[in-house]
Amino acid sequence: MLHSIQIPLNTSKTILTSKINLTRMQDIKTVVVSEKGQISIPKDVRSSMSINKGTKLVLIIKDNKITIQKTDELLKQVKL
């Protein structure tokens, strides 16, 4: 089975591979943006990250990438 990953977001280059070896990343998940601009965080990600109803998240946009982080984790980093 072939997996398709697009990187980075501002190009149309696509990598096709049958096995992905990730040395810097734990996991890659694909989500689809709805008609209303919403995405769903997969259940296994929500569980492993302790993201529940009402958990506040921050979207950080940098270098044409979007990072989603828990607000309380970001505040811990800022206080350091």
mmJSON file of the N, C-alpha and C atoms, coordinates in Angstrom:
{"data_MODEL":{"atom_site":{
"group_PDB":["ATOM","ATOM","ATOM","ATOM","ATOM","ATOM","ATOM","ATOM","ATOM","ATOM","ATOM","ATOM","ATOM","ATOM","ATOM","ATOM","ATOM","ATOM","ATOM","ATOM","ATOM","ATOM","ATOM","ATOM","ATOM","ATOM","ATOM","ATOM","ATOM","ATOM","ATOM","ATOM","ATOM","ATOM","ATOM","ATOM","ATOM","ATOM","ATOM","ATOM","ATOM","ATOM","ATOM","ATOM","ATOM","ATOM","ATOM","ATOM","ATOM","ATOM","ATOM","ATOM","ATOM","ATOM","ATOM","ATOM","ATOM","ATOM","ATOM","ATOM","ATOM","ATOM","ATOM","ATOM","ATOM","ATOM","ATOM","ATOM","ATOM","ATOM","ATOM","ATOM","ATOM","ATOM","ATOM","ATOM","ATOM","ATOM","ATOM","ATOM","ATOM","ATOM","ATOM","ATOM","ATOM","ATOM","ATOM","ATOM","ATOM","ATOM","ATOM","ATOM","ATOM","ATOM","ATOM","ATOM","ATOM","ATOM","ATOM","ATOM","ATOM","ATOM","ATOM","ATOM","ATOM","ATOM","ATOM","ATOM","ATOM","ATOM","ATOM","ATOM","ATOM","ATOM","ATOM","ATOM","ATOM","ATOM","ATOM","ATOM","ATOM","ATOM","ATOM","ATOM","ATOM","ATOM","ATOM","ATOM","ATOM","ATOM","ATOM","ATOM","ATOM","ATOM","ATOM","ATOM","ATOM","ATOM","ATOM","ATOM","ATOM","ATOM","ATOM","ATOM","ATOM","ATOM","ATOM","ATOM","ATOM","ATOM","ATOM","ATOM","ATOM","ATOM","ATOM","ATOM","ATOM","ATOM","ATOM","ATOM","ATOM","ATOM","ATOM","ATOM","ATOM","ATOM","ATOM","ATOM","ATOM","ATOM","ATOM","ATOM","ATOM","ATOM","ATOM","ATOM","ATOM","ATOM","ATOM","ATOM","ATOM","ATOM","ATOM","ATOM","ATOM","ATOM","ATOM","ATOM","ATOM","ATOM","ATOM","ATOM","ATOM","ATOM","ATOM","ATOM","ATOM","ATOM","ATOM","ATOM","ATOM","ATOM","ATOM","ATOM","ATOM","ATOM","ATOM","ATOM","ATOM","ATOM","ATOM","ATOM","ATOM","ATOM","ATOM","ATOM","ATOM","ATOM","ATOM","ATOM","ATOM","ATOM","ATOM","ATOM","ATOM","ATOM","ATOM","ATOM","ATOM","ATOM","ATOM","ATOM","ATOM","ATOM","ATOM","ATOM","ATOM","ATOM","ATOM","ATOM"],
"id":[1,2,3,4,5,6,7,8,9,10,11,12,13,14,15,16,17,18,19,20,21,22,23,24,25,26,27,28,29,30,31,32,33,34,35,36,37,38,39,40,41,42,43,44,45,46,47,48,49,50,51,52,53,54,55,56,57,58,59,60,61,62,63,64,65,66,67,68,69,70,71,72,73,74,75,76,77,78,79,80,81,82,83,84,85,86,87,88,89,90,91,92,93,94,95,96,97,98,99,100,101,102,103,104,105,106,107,108,109,110,111,112,113,114,115,116,117,118,119,120,121,122,123,124,125,126,127,128,129,130,131,132,133,134,135,136,137,138,139,140,141,142,143,144,145,146,147,148,149,150,151,152,153,154,155,156,157,158,159,160,161,162,163,164,165,166,167,168,169,170,171,172,173,174,175,176,177,178,179,180,181,182,183,184,185,186,187,188,189,190,191,192,193,194,195,196,197,198,199,200,201,202,203,204,205,206,207,208,209,210,211,212,213,214,215,216,217,218,219,220,221,222,223,224,225,226,227,228,229,230,231,232,233,234,235,236,237,238,239,240],
"type_symbol":["N","C","C","N","C","C","N","C","C","N","C","C","N","C","C","N","C","C","N","C","C","N","C","C","N","C","C","N","C","C","N","C","C","N","C","C","N","C","C","N","C","C","N","C","C","N","C","C","N","C","C","N","C","C","N","C","C","N","C","C","N","C","C","N","C","C","N","C","C","N","C","C","N","C","C","N","C","C","N","C","C","N","C","C","N","C","C","N","C","C","N","C","C","N","C","C","N","C","C","N","C","C","N","C","C","N","C","C","N","C","C","N","C","C","N","C","C","N","C","C","N","C","C","N","C","C","N","C","C","N","C","C","N","C","C","N","C","C","N","C","C","N","C","C","N","C","C","N","C","C","N","C","C","N","C","C","N","C","C","N","C","C","N","C","C","N","C","C","N","C","C","N","C","C","N","C","C","N","C","C","N","C","C","N","C","C","N","C","C","N","C","C","N","C","C","N","C","C","N","C","C","N","C","C","N","C","C","N","C","C","N","C","C","N","C","C","N","C","C","N","C","C","N","C","C","N","C","C","N","C","C","N","C","C","N","C","C","N","C","C"],
"label_atom_id":["N","CA","C","N","CA","C","N","CA","C","N","CA","C","N","CA","C","N","CA","C","N","CA","C","N","CA","C","N","CA","C","N","CA","C","N","CA","C","N","CA","C","N","CA","C","N","CA","C","N","CA","C","N","CA","C","N","CA","C","N","CA","C","N","CA","C","N","CA","C","N","CA","C","N","CA","C","N","CA","C","N","CA","C","N","CA","C","N","CA","C","N","CA","C","N","CA","C","N","CA","C","N","CA","C","N","CA","C","N","CA","C","N","CA","C","N","CA","C","N","CA","C","N","CA","C","N","CA","C","N","CA","C","N","CA","C","N","CA","C","N","CA","C","N","CA","C","N","CA","C","N","CA","C","N","CA","C","N","CA","C","N","CA","C","N","CA","C","N","CA","C","N","CA","C","N","CA","C","N","CA","C","N","CA","C","N","CA","C","N","CA","C","N","CA","C","N","CA","C","N","CA","C","N","CA","C","N","CA","C","N","CA","C","N","CA","C","N","CA","C","N","CA","C","N","CA","C","N","CA","C","N","CA","C","N","CA","C","N","CA","C","N","CA","C","N","CA","C","N","CA","C","N","CA","C","N","CA","C","N","CA","C","N","CA","C","N","CA","C","N","CA","C","N","CA","C","N","CA","C"],
"label_alt_id":[null,null,null,null,null,null,null,null,null,null,null,null,null,null,null,null,null,null,null,null,null,null,null,null,null,null,null,null,null,null,null,null,null,null,null,null,null,null,null,null,null,null,null,null,null,null,null,null,null,null,null,null,null,null,null,null,null,null,null,null,null,null,null,null,null,null,null,null,null,null,null,null,null,null,null,null,null,null,null,null,null,null,null,null,null,null,null,null,null,null,null,null,null,null,null,null,null,null,null,null,null,null,null,null,null,null,null,null,null,null,null,null,null,null,null,null,null,null,null,null,null,null,null,null,null,null,null,null,null,null,null,null,null,null,null,null,null,null,null,null,null,null,null,null,null,null,null,null,null,null,null,null,null,null,null,null,null,null,null,null,null,null,null,null,null,null,null,null,null,null,null,null,null,null,null,null,null,null,null,null,null,null,null,null,null,null,null,null,null,null,null,null,null,null,null,null,null,null,null,null,null,null,null,null,null,null,null,null,null,null,null,null,null,null,null,null,null,null,null,null,null,null,null,null,null,null,null,null,null,null,null,null,null,null,null,null,null,null,null,null],
"label_comp_id":["MET","MET","MET","LEU","LEU","LEU","HIS","HIS","HIS","SER","SER","SER","ILE","ILE","ILE","GLN","GLN","GLN","ILE","ILE","ILE","PRO","PRO","PRO","LEU","LEU","LEU","ASN","ASN","ASN","THR","THR","THR","SER","SER","SER","LYS","LYS","LYS","THR","THR","THR","ILE","ILE","ILE","LEU","LEU","LEU","THR","THR","THR","SER","SER","SER","LYS","LYS","LYS","ILE","ILE","ILE","ASN","ASN","ASN","LEU","LEU","LEU","THR","THR","THR","ARG","ARG","ARG","MET","MET","MET","GLN","GLN","GLN","ASP","ASP","ASP","ILE","ILE","ILE","LYS","LYS","LYS","THR","THR","THR","VAL","VAL","VAL","VAL","VAL","VAL","VAL","VAL","VAL","SER","SER","SER","GLU","GLU","GLU","LYS","LYS","LYS","GLY","GLY","GLY","GLN","GLN","GLN","ILE","ILE","ILE","SER","SER","SER","ILE","ILE","ILE","PRO","PRO","PRO","LYS","LYS","LYS","ASP","ASP","ASP","VAL","VAL","VAL","ARG","ARG","ARG","SER","SER","SER","SER","SER","SER","MET","MET","MET","SER","SER","SER","ILE","ILE","ILE","ASN","ASN","ASN","LYS","LYS","LYS","GLY","GLY","GLY","THR","THR","THR","LYS","LYS","LYS","LEU","LEU","LEU","VAL","VAL","VAL","LEU","LEU","LEU","ILE","ILE","ILE","ILE","ILE","ILE","LYS","LYS","LYS","ASP","ASP","ASP","ASN","ASN","ASN","LYS","LYS","LYS","ILE","ILE","ILE","THR","THR","THR","ILE","ILE","ILE","GLN","GLN","GLN","LYS","LYS","LYS","THR","THR","THR","ASP","ASP","ASP","GLU","GLU","GLU","LEU","LEU","LEU","LEU","LEU","LEU","LYS","LYS","LYS","GLN","GLN","GLN","VAL","VAL","VAL","LYS","LYS","LYS","LEU","LEU","LEU"],
"label_asym_id":["A","A","A","A","A","A","A","A","A","A","A","A","A","A","A","A","A","A","A","A","A","A","A","A","A","A","A","A","A","A","A","A","A","A","A","A","A","A","A","A","A","A","A","A","A","A","A","A","A","A","A","A","A","A","A","A","A","A","A","A","A","A","A","A","A","A","A","A","A","A","A","A","A","A","A","A","A","A","A","A","A","A","A","A","A","A","A","A","A","A","A","A","A","A","A","A","A","A","A","A","A","A","A","A","A","A","A","A","A","A","A","A","A","A","A","A","A","A","A","A","A","A","A","A","A","A","A","A","A","A","A","A","A","A","A","A","A","A","A","A","A","A","A","A","A","A","A","A","A","A","A","A","A","A","A","A","A","A","A","A","A","A","A","A","A","A","A","A","A","A","A","A","A","A","A","A","A","A","A","A","A","A","A","A","A","A","A","A","A","A","A","A","A","A","A","A","A","A","A","A","A","A","A","A","A","A","A","A","A","A","A","A","A","A","A","A","A","A","A","A","A","A","A","A","A","A","A","A","A","A","A","A","A","A","A","A","A","A","A","A"],
"label_entity_id":["1","1","1","1","1","1","1","1","1","1","1","1","1","1","1","1","1","1","1","1","1","1","1","1","1","1","1","1","1","1","1","1","1","1","1","1","1","1","1","1","1","1","1","1","1","1","1","1","1","1","1","1","1","1","1","1","1","1","1","1","1","1","1","1","1","1","1","1","1","1","1","1","1","1","1","1","1","1","1","1","1","1","1","1","1","1","1","1","1","1","1","1","1","1","1","1","1","1","1","1","1","1","1","1","1","1","1","1","1","1","1","1","1","1","1","1","1","1","1","1","1","1","1","1","1","1","1","1","1","1","1","1","1","1","1","1","1","1","1","1","1","1","1","1","1","1","1","1","1","1","1","1","1","1","1","1","1","1","1","1","1","1","1","1","1","1","1","1","1","1","1","1","1","1","1","1","1","1","1","1","1","1","1","1","1","1","1","1","1","1","1","1","1","1","1","1","1","1","1","1","1","1","1","1","1","1","1","1","1","1","1","1","1","1","1","1","1","1","1","1","1","1","1","1","1","1","1","1","1","1","1","1","1","1","1","1","1","1","1","1"],
"label_seq_id":[1,1,1,2,2,2,3,3,3,4,4,4,5,5,5,6,6,6,7,7,7,8,8,8,9,9,9,10,10,10,11,11,11,12,12,12,13,13,13,14,14,14,15,15,15,16,16,16,17,17,17,18,18,18,19,19,19,20,20,20,21,21,21,22,22,22,23,23,23,24,24,24,25,25,25,26,26,26,27,27,27,28,28,28,29,29,29,30,30,30,31,31,31,32,32,32,33,33,33,34,34,34,35,35,35,36,36,36,37,37,37,38,38,38,39,39,39,40,40,40,41,41,41,42,42,42,43,43,43,44,44,44,45,45,45,46,46,46,47,47,47,48,48,48,49,49,49,50,50,50,51,51,51,52,52,52,53,53,53,54,54,54,55,55,55,56,56,56,57,57,57,58,58,58,59,59,59,60,60,60,61,61,61,62,62,62,63,63,63,64,64,64,65,65,65,66,66,66,67,67,67,68,68,68,69,69,69,70,70,70,71,71,71,72,72,72,73,73,73,74,74,74,75,75,75,76,76,76,77,77,77,78,78,78,79,79,79,80,80,80],
"pdbx_PDB_ins_code":[null,null,null,null,null,null,null,null,null,null,null,null,null,null,null,null,null,null,null,null,null,null,null,null,null,null,null,null,null,null,null,null,null,null,null,null,null,null,null,null,null,null,null,null,null,null,null,null,null,null,null,null,null,null,null,null,null,null,null,null,null,null,null,null,null,null,null,null,null,null,null,null,null,null,null,null,null,null,null,null,null,null,null,null,null,null,null,null,null,null,null,null,null,null,null,null,null,null,null,null,null,null,null,null,null,null,null,null,null,null,null,null,null,null,null,null,null,null,null,null,null,null,null,null,null,null,null,null,null,null,null,null,null,null,null,null,null,null,null,null,null,null,null,null,null,null,null,null,null,null,null,null,null,null,null,null,null,null,null,null,null,null,null,null,null,null,null,null,null,null,null,null,null,null,null,null,null,null,null,null,null,null,null,null,null,null,null,null,null,null,null,null,null,null,null,null,null,null,null,null,null,null,null,null,null,null,null,null,null,null,null,null,null,null,null,null,null,null,null,null,null,null,null,null,null,null,null,null,null,null,null,null,null,null,null,null,null,null,null,null],
"Cartn_x":[0.839,0.0,0.884,0.572,1.336,0.694,1.542,1.085,1.53,0.713,1.054,1.123,2.233,2.406,2.785,2.135,2.506,3.332,4.513,5.374,6.115,6.367,5.628,4.287,3.554,2.208,2.172,3.253,3.231,3.721,3.917,4.321,3.374,3.492,2.644,3.444,4.67,5.486,4.848,4.856,4.275,5.289,5.4,6.291,5.437,5.751,5.046,6.001,5.564,6.418,5.569,6.12,5.385,5.665,6.722,7.054,7.658,7.183,7.67,8.566,9.805,10.73,10.834,10.309,10.3,11.327,12.336,13.346,13.066,12.42,12.156,10.71,9.822,8.404,7.884,6.972,6.357,5.323,4.492,3.346,2.882,2.301,1.697,0.23,-0.626,-2.063,-2.56,-3.503,-4.109,-5.524,-5.865,-7.228,-7.729,-9.033,-9.65,-10.403,-10.246,-10.942,-12.366,-13.334,-14.747,-15.137,-16.347,-16.895,-16.881,-17.018,-17.016,-15.613,-14.582,-13.206,-12.775,-13.5,-13.207,-12.411,-11.605,-10.932,-11.285,-11.203,-11.408,-10.068,-9.745,-8.519,-8.841,-8.078,-8.361,-8.406,-9.268,-9.496,-8.216,-7.37,-6.144,-5.208,-5.211,-4.391,-4.977,-6.299,-6.948,-6.678,-6.763,-6.526,-5.087,-4.138,-2.731,-2.28,-2.953,-2.586,-3.495,-4.401,-5.363,-6.14,-6.622,-7.454,-8.904,-9.641,-11.039,-11.915,-13.225,-14.152,-13.777,-13.625,-13.294,-11.8,-10.953,-9.51,-9.206,-8.452,-8.119,-6.822,-6.859,-5.712,-5.311,-4.027,-3.494,-2.999,-3.313,-2.758,-1.615,-0.448,0.733,1.083,1.099,1.395,2.786,3.687,5.055,5.618,6.259,6.885,5.919,4.689,3.67,3.334,3.496,3.141,2.207,1.323,0.403,0.758,1.004,1.238,0.082,-0.463,-1.535,-0.956,-1.14,-0.573,-1.593,-1.563,-2.444,-2.024,-3.008,-2.731,-1.912,-2.254,-1.519,-0.058,0.213,1.591,2.38,1.739,2.393,2.705,1.773,1.996,3.151,3.295,4.434,5.74,5.787,7.004,7.347,6.336,6.552,7.078,6.637,7.049,8.479,9.061,10.427,11.439],
"Cartn_y":[-1.182,0.0,1.245,2.214,3.445,4.51,5.266,6.393,7.659,8.678,9.944,11.024,11.745,12.838,14.07,15.176,16.415,17.255,17.68,18.544,19.495,20.691,21.455,21.91,22.687,23.073,23.997,24.714,25.696,25.144,23.845,23.269,22.14,21.661,20.552,19.256,19.241,18.038,16.964,15.749,14.644,13.519,12.927,11.796,10.541,9.551,8.273,7.232,6.519,5.514,4.396,3.209,2.096,1.981,2.611,2.593,3.937,4.542,5.842,5.652,6.09,6.019,7.408,7.572,8.87,8.88,9.703,9.778,10.905,11.971,13.125,13.203,12.477,12.59,11.258,11.328,10.133,9.546,10.414,9.932,11.002,10.583,11.508,11.121,12.09,11.877,12.825,12.381,13.212,13.543,14.823,15.258,16.031,16.127,16.829,18.036,19.164,20.385,20.317,20.554,20.501,21.766,21.761,22.907,24.164,23.978,25.096,25.442,24.792,25.08,24.36,23.327,22.595,21.328,20.912,19.623,18.828,17.51,16.643,16.04,16.096,15.473,14.001,13.095,11.666,11.244,10.283,9.842,9.379,8.626,8.141,9.292,10.347,11.525,12.248,12.434,13.089,12.318,11.019,10.196,10.313,10.17,10.188,11.571,12.618,13.982,14.544,13.731,14.163,15.403,15.358,16.443,16.01,16.753,16.44,17.619,17.438,18.529,19.703,20.863,22.064,22.362,21.417,21.674,22.812,23.798,24.933,24.646,24.912,24.685,25.998,26.116,27.284,26.827,27.593,27.332,28.308,27.784,28.601,28.474,29.602,29.613,30.209,29.423,29.879,29.139,29.873,29.28,28.387,28.84,28.118,26.756,26.642,25.422,25.79,24.881,25.069,24.045,24.539,23.67,23.869,22.783,22.854,22.399,23.229,22.923,23.252,22.48,22.766,24.095,24.943,26.268,26.191,25.269,25.182,24.777,23.944,23.561,24.755,25.558,26.749,27.735,27.907,28.82,28.349,27.046,26.508,26.863,26.75,27.068,28.552,29.398,30.849,31.28,30.629,30.985,30.576,29.671,29.218,30.284],
"Cartn_z":[0.0,0.0,0.0,-0.839,-0.911,-0.048,0.639,1.436,0.739,0.745,0.11,1.171,1.202,2.147,1.353,1.62,0.96,1.917,1.479,2.275,1.365,1.754,2.76,2.198,2.994,2.609,1.395,1.12,0.046,-1.292,-1.407,-2.689,-3.052,-4.267,-4.697,-4.786,-4.207,-4.231,-3.353,-3.836,-3.089,-3.007,-1.825,-1.641,-1.582,-2.4,-2.369,-1.811,-0.813,-0.207,0.368,0.438,1.021,2.51,2.962,4.382,4.744,5.821,6.229,7.451,7.347,8.468,9.073,10.262,10.911,12.04,11.905,12.95,13.914,13.455,14.306,14.776,14.133,14.451,14.967,15.915,16.457,15.503,14.955,14.209,13.233,12.139,11.186,11.061,11.197,11.03,9.951,9.171,8.148,8.573,8.475,8.764,7.552,7.43,6.308,6.85,6.203,6.612,6.069,6.955,6.552,5.799,5.311,4.594,5.467,6.782,7.726,8.213,7.681,8.085,9.35,9.732,10.955,10.652,11.648,11.568,12.823,12.727,13.888,14.263,15.54,16.03,16.264,15.657,15.813,17.287,17.585,18.96,19.646,18.942,19.592,19.948,19.147,19.46,20.665,20.677,21.824,23.1,23.044,24.237,24.718,23.806,24.206,24.675,24.201,24.587,25.685,26.196,27.225,26.78,25.563,25.028,25.155,25.968,26.239,25.828,25.907,25.631,26.531,25.937,26.698,26.801,26.384,26.404,25.434,25.894,25.045,24.298,22.991,22.13,21.463,21.143,20.451,19.086,18.046,16.719,16.505,16.194,15.961,14.48,13.783,12.356,12.174,11.578,11.352,10.143,9.248,8.065,7.291,7.125,6.373,6.971,8.301,9.029,10.168,10.492,11.607,12.679,13.885,15.03,15.993,16.494,17.486,18.81,19.832,21.145,22.227,23.298,24.427,25.046,25.347,25.895,27.172,28.087,29.348,29.133,28.137,27.835,27.296,26.463,25.925,27.051,27.956,29.085,29.959,30.148,30.903,30.228,28.895,28.141,28.237,28.19,28.222,29.587,30.641,31.995,32.297,31.497,31.752,31.531],
"occupancy":[1.0,1.0,1.0,1.0,1.0,1.0,1.0,1.0,1.0,1.0,1.0,1.0,1.0,1.0,1.0,1.0,1.0,1.0,1.0,1.0,1.0,1.0,1.0,1.0,1.0,1.0,1.0,1.0,1.0,1.0,1.0,1.0,1.0,1.0,1.0,1.0,1.0,1.0,1.0,1.0,1.0,1.0,1.0,1.0,1.0,1.0,1.0,1.0,1.0,1.0,1.0,1.0,1.0,1.0,1.0,1.0,1.0,1.0,1.0,1.0,1.0,1.0,1.0,1.0,1.0,1.0,1.0,1.0,1.0,1.0,1.0,1.0,1.0,1.0,1.0,1.0,1.0,1.0,1.0,1.0,1.0,1.0,1.0,1.0,1.0,1.0,1.0,1.0,1.0,1.0,1.0,1.0,1.0,1.0,1.0,1.0,1.0,1.0,1.0,1.0,1.0,1.0,1.0,1.0,1.0,1.0,1.0,1.0,1.0,1.0,1.0,1.0,1.0,1.0,1.0,1.0,1.0,1.0,1.0,1.0,1.0,1.0,1.0,1.0,1.0,1.0,1.0,1.0,1.0,1.0,1.0,1.0,1.0,1.0,1.0,1.0,1.0,1.0,1.0,1.0,1.0,1.0,1.0,1.0,1.0,1.0,1.0,1.0,1.0,1.0,1.0,1.0,1.0,1.0,1.0,1.0,1.0,1.0,1.0,1.0,1.0,1.0,1.0,1.0,1.0,1.0,1.0,1.0,1.0,1.0,1.0,1.0,1.0,1.0,1.0,1.0,1.0,1.0,1.0,1.0,1.0,1.0,1.0,1.0,1.0,1.0,1.0,1.0,1.0,1.0,1.0,1.0,1.0,1.0,1.0,1.0,1.0,1.0,1.0,1.0,1.0,1.0,1.0,1.0,1.0,1.0,1.0,1.0,1.0,1.0,1.0,1.0,1.0,1.0,1.0,1.0,1.0,1.0,1.0,1.0,1.0,1.0,1.0,1.0,1.0,1.0,1.0,1.0,1.0,1.0,1.0,1.0,1.0,1.0,1.0,1.0,1.0,1.0,1.0,1.0],
"B_iso_or_equiv":[0.0,0.0,0.0,0.0,0.0,0.0,0.0,0.0,0.0,0.0,0.0,0.0,0.0,0.0,0.0,0.0,0.0,0.0,0.0,0.0,0.0,0.0,0.0,0.0,0.0,0.0,0.0,0.0,0.0,0.0,0.0,0.0,0.0,0.0,0.0,0.0,0.0,0.0,0.0,0.0,0.0,0.0,0.0,0.0,0.0,0.0,0.0,0.0,0.0,0.0,0.0,0.0,0.0,0.0,0.0,0.0,0.0,0.0,0.0,0.0,0.0,0.0,0.0,0.0,0.0,0.0,0.0,0.0,0.0,0.0,0.0,0.0,0.0,0.0,0.0,0.0,0.0,0.0,0.0,0.0,0.0,0.0,0.0,0.0,0.0,0.0,0.0,0.0,0.0,0.0,0.0,0.0,0.0,0.0,0.0,0.0,0.0,0.0,0.0,0.0,0.0,0.0,0.0,0.0,0.0,0.0,0.0,0.0,0.0,0.0,0.0,0.0,0.0,0.0,0.0,0.0,0.0,0.0,0.0,0.0,0.0,0.0,0.0,0.0,0.0,0.0,0.0,0.0,0.0,0.0,0.0,0.0,0.0,0.0,0.0,0.0,0.0,0.0,0.0,0.0,0.0,0.0,0.0,0.0,0.0,0.0,0.0,0.0,0.0,0.0,0.0,0.0,0.0,0.0,0.0,0.0,0.0,0.0,0.0,0.0,0.0,0.0,0.0,0.0,0.0,0.0,0.0,0.0,0.0,0.0,0.0,0.0,0.0,0.0,0.0,0.0,0.0,0.0,0.0,0.0,0.0,0.0,0.0,0.0,0.0,0.0,0.0,0.0,0.0,0.0,0.0,0.0,0.0,0.0,0.0,0.0,0.0,0.0,0.0,0.0,0.0,0.0,0.0,0.0,0.0,0.0,0.0,0.0,0.0,0.0,0.0,0.0,0.0,0.0,0.0,0.0,0.0,0.0,0.0,0.0,0.0,0.0,0.0,0.0,0.0,0.0,0.0,0.0,0.0,0.0,0.0,0.0,0.0,0.0,0.0,0.0,0.0,0.0,0.0,0.0],
"pdbx_formal_charge":[null,null,null,null,null,null,null,null,null,null,null,null,null,null,null,null,null,null,null,null,null,null,null,null,null,null,null,null,null,null,null,null,null,null,null,null,null,null,null,null,null,null,null,null,null,null,null,null,null,null,null,null,null,null,null,null,null,null,null,null,null,null,null,null,null,null,null,null,null,null,null,null,null,null,null,null,null,null,null,null,null,null,null,null,null,null,null,null,null,null,null,null,null,null,null,null,null,null,null,null,null,null,null,null,null,null,null,null,null,null,null,null,null,null,null,null,null,null,null,null,null,null,null,null,null,null,null,null,null,null,null,null,null,null,null,null,null,null,null,null,null,null,null,null,null,null,null,null,null,null,null,null,null,null,null,null,null,null,null,null,null,null,null,null,null,null,null,null,null,null,null,null,null,null,null,null,null,null,null,null,null,null,null,null,null,null,null,null,null,null,null,null,null,null,null,null,null,null,null,null,null,null,null,null,null,null,null,null,null,null,null,null,null,null,null,null,null,null,null,null,null,null,null,null,null,null,null,null,null,null,null,null,null,null,null,null,null,null,null,null],
"auth_seq_id":[1,1,1,2,2,2,3,3,3,4,4,4,5,5,5,6,6,6,7,7,7,8,8,8,9,9,9,10,10,10,11,11,11,12,12,12,13,13,13,14,14,14,15,15,15,16,16,16,17,17,17,18,18,18,19,19,19,20,20,20,21,21,21,22,22,22,23,23,23,24,24,24,25,25,25,26,26,26,27,27,27,28,28,28,29,29,29,30,30,30,31,31,31,32,32,32,33,33,33,34,34,34,35,35,35,36,36,36,37,37,37,38,38,38,39,39,39,40,40,40,41,41,41,42,42,42,43,43,43,44,44,44,45,45,45,46,46,46,47,47,47,48,48,48,49,49,49,50,50,50,51,51,51,52,52,52,53,53,53,54,54,54,55,55,55,56,56,56,57,57,57,58,58,58,59,59,59,60,60,60,61,61,61,62,62,62,63,63,63,64,64,64,65,65,65,66,66,66,67,67,67,68,68,68,69,69,69,70,70,70,71,71,71,72,72,72,73,73,73,74,74,74,75,75,75,76,76,76,77,77,77,78,78,78,79,79,79,80,80,80],
"auth_comp_id":["MET","MET","MET","LEU","LEU","LEU","HIS","HIS","HIS","SER","SER","SER","ILE","ILE","ILE","GLN","GLN","GLN","ILE","ILE","ILE","PRO","PRO","PRO","LEU","LEU","LEU","ASN","ASN","ASN","THR","THR","THR","SER","SER","SER","LYS","LYS","LYS","THR","THR","THR","ILE","ILE","ILE","LEU","LEU","LEU","THR","THR","THR","SER","SER","SER","LYS","LYS","LYS","ILE","ILE","ILE","ASN","ASN","ASN","LEU","LEU","LEU","THR","THR","THR","ARG","ARG","ARG","MET","MET","MET","GLN","GLN","GLN","ASP","ASP","ASP","ILE","ILE","ILE","LYS","LYS","LYS","THR","THR","THR","VAL","VAL","VAL","VAL","VAL","VAL","VAL","VAL","VAL","SER","SER","SER","GLU","GLU","GLU","LYS","LYS","LYS","GLY","GLY","GLY","GLN","GLN","GLN","ILE","ILE","ILE","SER","SER","SER","ILE","ILE","ILE","PRO","PRO","PRO","LYS","LYS","LYS","ASP","ASP","ASP","VAL","VAL","VAL","ARG","ARG","ARG","SER","SER","SER","SER","SER","SER","MET","MET","MET","SER","SER","SER","ILE","ILE","ILE","ASN","ASN","ASN","LYS","LYS","LYS","GLY","GLY","GLY","THR","THR","THR","LYS","LYS","LYS","LEU","LEU","LEU","VAL","VAL","VAL","LEU","LEU","LEU","ILE","ILE","ILE","ILE","ILE","ILE","LYS","LYS","LYS","ASP","ASP","ASP","ASN","ASN","ASN","LYS","LYS","LYS","ILE","ILE","ILE","THR","THR","THR","ILE","ILE","ILE","GLN","GLN","GLN","LYS","LYS","LYS","THR","THR","THR","ASP","ASP","ASP","GLU","GLU","GLU","LEU","LEU","LEU","LEU","LEU","LEU","LYS","LYS","LYS","GLN","GLN","GLN","VAL","VAL","VAL","LYS","LYS","LYS","LEU","LEU","LEU"],
"auth_asym_id":["A","A","A","A","A","A","A","A","A","A","A","A","A","A","A","A","A","A","A","A","A","A","A","A","A","A","A","A","A","A","A","A","A","A","A","A","A","A","A","A","A","A","A","A","A","A","A","A","A","A","A","A","A","A","A","A","A","A","A","A","A","A","A","A","A","A","A","A","A","A","A","A","A","A","A","A","A","A","A","A","A","A","A","A","A","A","A","A","A","A","A","A","A","A","A","A","A","A","A","A","A","A","A","A","A","A","A","A","A","A","A","A","A","A","A","A","A","A","A","A","A","A","A","A","A","A","A","A","A","A","A","A","A","A","A","A","A","A","A","A","A","A","A","A","A","A","A","A","A","A","A","A","A","A","A","A","A","A","A","A","A","A","A","A","A","A","A","A","A","A","A","A","A","A","A","A","A","A","A","A","A","A","A","A","A","A","A","A","A","A","A","A","A","A","A","A","A","A","A","A","A","A","A","A","A","A","A","A","A","A","A","A","A","A","A","A","A","A","A","A","A","A","A","A","A","A","A","A","A","A","A","A","A","A","A","A","A","A","A","A"],
"auth_atom_id":["N","CA","C","N","CA","C","N","CA","C","N","CA","C","N","CA","C","N","CA","C","N","CA","C","N","CA","C","N","CA","C","N","CA","C","N","CA","C","N","CA","C","N","CA","C","N","CA","C","N","CA","C","N","CA","C","N","CA","C","N","CA","C","N","CA","C","N","CA","C","N","CA","C","N","CA","C","N","CA","C","N","CA","C","N","CA","C","N","CA","C","N","CA","C","N","CA","C","N","CA","C","N","CA","C","N","CA","C","N","CA","C","N","CA","C","N","CA","C","N","CA","C","N","CA","C","N","CA","C","N","CA","C","N","CA","C","N","CA","C","N","CA","C","N","CA","C","N","CA","C","N","CA","C","N","CA","C","N","CA","C","N","CA","C","N","CA","C","N","CA","C","N","CA","C","N","CA","C","N","CA","C","N","CA","C","N","CA","C","N","CA","C","N","CA","C","N","CA","C","N","CA","C","N","CA","C","N","CA","C","N","CA","C","N","CA","C","N","CA","C","N","CA","C","N","CA","C","N","CA","C","N","CA","C","N","CA","C","N","CA","C","N","CA","C","N","CA","C","N","CA","C","N","CA","C","N","CA","C","N","CA","C","N","CA","C","N","CA","C","N","CA","C","N","CA","C","N","CA","C"],
"pdbx_PDB_model_num":[1,1,1,1,1,1,1,1,1,1,1,1,1,1,1,1,1,1,1,1,1,1,1,1,1,1,1,1,1,1,1,1,1,1,1,1,1,1,1,1,1,1,1,1,1,1,1,1,1,1,1,1,1,1,1,1,1,1,1,1,1,1,1,1,1,1,1,1,1,1,1,1,1,1,1,1,1,1,1,1,1,1,1,1,1,1,1,1,1,1,1,1,1,1,1,1,1,1,1,1,1,1,1,1,1,1,1,1,1,1,1,1,1,1,1,1,1,1,1,1,1,1,1,1,1,1,1,1,1,1,1,1,1,1,1,1,1,1,1,1,1,1,1,1,1,1,1,1,1,1,1,1,1,1,1,1,1,1,1,1,1,1,1,1,1,1,1,1,1,1,1,1,1,1,1,1,1,1,1,1,1,1,1,1,1,1,1,1,1,1,1,1,1,1,1,1,1,1,1,1,1,1,1,1,1,1,1,1,1,1,1,1,1,1,1,1,1,1,1,1,1,1,1,1,1,1,1,1,1,1,1,1,1,1,1,1,1,1,1,1]
}}}
